[in-house]
Amino acid sequence: MSSTRQANQYYVTPAGESAGQQFNRVFERHRVERSLSRKLREAPVFYGIYTVQLVVGAAVALLPGNAVNLVINAQVLNGFITPVLLTYILILANRRSVLGNAANGPIFRAVATLCVIVVGLLSAVVLVQTVAGWL
């Protein structure tokens, strides 16, 4: 583990980092044994959390209702949140005080703004279709 991560207890995880990597980082930070190759007595905390995750996942999978609708609704929610995040990223990418010379120029700013607007409109269409049941 790098010294920067050791010094900063509240490390913000990168966007592309998987849940498994975050899970391992927590165990690494607290020096807890973590591995399925360890015995239960060697890694009781790991096995406890692992078991809870399996039980919760199984409970969600066994809930009455259509799992496909659950996945579709989760993706609609993701699509609804995406334009908000893209707007925030675009605002930061346009600021010279944040990026200096790497900030967006006027042409790229216009194209990126148009893309965010299109993504927002398409997300709204999908949301309306899902709520209205036009799938």
C-alpha positions as CSV (number, residue, x, y, z in Angstrom):
1,M,0.0,0.0,0.0
2,S,1.4,3.4,-0.9
3,S,2.3,5.9,1.8
4,T,-0.4,8.3,0.5
5,R,-3.1,5.8,1.0
6,Q,-1.8,5.0,4.5
7,A,-1.7,8.7,5.5
8,N,-5.2,9.3,4.1
9,Q,-7.6,7.0,6.0
10,Y,-10.6,8.3,4.0
11,Y,-9.2,7.5,0.6
12,V,-11.7,8.2,-2.2
13,T,-11.9,5.2,-4.5
14,P,-11.4,5.6,-8.2
15,A,-14.5,5.3,-10.4
16,G,-13.3,2.2,-12.2
17,E,-12.5,0.3,-9.0
18,S,-14.5,-2.8,-8.4
19,A,-16.3,-3.6,-5.2
20,G,-14.0,-6.5,-4.7
21,Q,-11.0,-4.2,-4.7
22,Q,-12.7,-1.9,-2.3
23,F,-13.5,-4.9,-0.1
24,N,-9.9,-6.0,-0.1
25,R,-8.6,-2.5,0.7
26,V,-10.8,-2.3,3.8
27,F,-9.4,-5.6,5.1
28,E,-5.8,-4.6,4.1
29,R,-6.2,-1.2,5.9
30,H,-7.3,-2.9,9.1
31,R,-4.8,-5.8,8.8
32,V,-7.6,-8.5,8.8
33,E,-6.9,-11.8,7.1
34,R,-8.9,-12.2,3.9
35,S,-8.9,-15.2,1.6
36,L,-11.1,-18.2,0.9
37,S,-7.9,-20.2,1.1
38,R,-7.7,-19.4,4.8
39,K,-9.5,-21.5,7.4
40,L,-12.6,-20.1,9.2
41,R,-10.6,-19.7,12.4
42,E,-7.9,-17.7,10.6
43,A,-10.3,-15.3,8.9
44,P,-13.6,-15.2,10.8
45,V,-14.4,-11.5,9.9
46,F,-13.8,-12.2,6.2
47,Y,-16.0,-15.3,6.2
48,G,-18.7,-13.5,8.2
49,I,-18.9,-10.6,5.8
50,Y,-18.7,-13.0,2.8
51,T,-21.6,-15.1,4.2
52,V,-23.7,-12.0,4.9
53,Q,-23.2,-10.8,1.3
54,L,-24.2,-14.3,-0.1
55,V,-27.3,-14.4,2.1
56,V,-28.4,-10.8,1.1
57,G,-27.7,-11.6,-2.6
58,A,-29.7,-14.8,-2.4
59,A,-32.6,-13.0,-0.5
60,V,-32.8,-10.3,-3.2
61,A,-32.7,-13.0,-6.0
62,L,-35.5,-15.0,-4.3
63,L,-37.8,-12.0,-3.7
64,P,-41.2,-12.4,-5.4
65,G,-41.5,-10.4,-8.5
66,N,-39.7,-10.2,-11.8
67,A,-35.9,-9.9,-11.6
68,V,-35.8,-8.6,-15.2
69,N,-37.9,-5.6,-14.1
70,L,-35.6,-5.0,-11.2
71,V,-32.6,-4.9,-13.5
72,I,-34.4,-2.7,-16.0
73,N,-35.5,-0.2,-13.3
74,A,-32.0,-0.1,-11.9
75,Q,-30.6,0.8,-15.3
76,V,-33.3,3.4,-15.8
77,L,-32.2,5.0,-12.5
78,N,-28.6,4.8,-13.6
79,G,-29.5,6.5,-16.8
80,F,-31.4,9.2,-14.9
81,I,-28.3,9.9,-12.7
82,T,-25.8,9.9,-15.5
83,P,-26.7,13.3,-17.0
84,V,-26.4,14.9,-13.5
85,L,-22.9,13.4,-13.1
86,L,-21.9,14.4,-16.6
87,T,-23.0,17.9,-16.0
88,Y,-20.8,18.1,-12.9
89,I,-17.8,16.6,-14.7
90,L,-18.3,19.0,-17.6
91,I,-18.4,22.0,-15.3
92,L,-15.2,20.9,-13.7
93,A,-13.6,20.2,-17.1
94,N,-14.4,23.7,-18.3
95,R,-12.8,25.5,-15.3
96,R,-9.3,26.8,-15.9
97,S,-8.9,27.2,-12.2
98,V,-9.1,23.4,-11.9
99,L,-7.4,22.1,-15.0
100,G,-5.3,25.1,-16.2
101,N,-4.3,24.7,-19.8
102,A,-6.0,21.3,-20.0
103,A,-9.5,22.8,-19.6
104,N,-12.0,22.4,-22.4
105,G,-11.7,24.9,-25.3
106,P,-14.8,26.6,-26.7
107,I,-15.5,24.0,-29.5
108,F,-15.0,21.0,-27.3
109,R,-17.1,22.7,-24.6
110,A,-20.0,23.2,-27.1
111,V,-19.8,19.6,-28.4
112,A,-19.6,18.2,-24.8
113,T,-22.6,20.3,-23.7
114,L,-24.6,19.0,-26.7
115,C,-23.7,15.4,-25.8
116,V,-24.8,15.9,-22.2
117,I,-28.1,17.4,-23.4
118,V,-28.7,14.5,-25.7
119,V,-27.9,12.0,-23.0
120,G,-30.3,13.8,-20.7
121,L,-33.1,13.8,-23.2
122,L,-32.6,10.1,-24.1
123,S,-32.6,9.3,-20.4
124,A,-35.8,11.2,-19.9
125,V,-37.4,9.3,-22.8
126,V,-36.4,5.9,-21.3
127,L,-37.7,7.0,-17.9
128,V,-41.1,8.0,-19.4
129,Q,-41.2,4.8,-21.4
130,T,-40.5,2.7,-18.3
131,V,-43.0,4.6,-16.1
132,A,-45.7,4.6,-18.8
133,G,-45.0,0.9,-19.6
134,W,-44.2,1.5,-23.3
135,L,-41.5,-1.1,-23.4
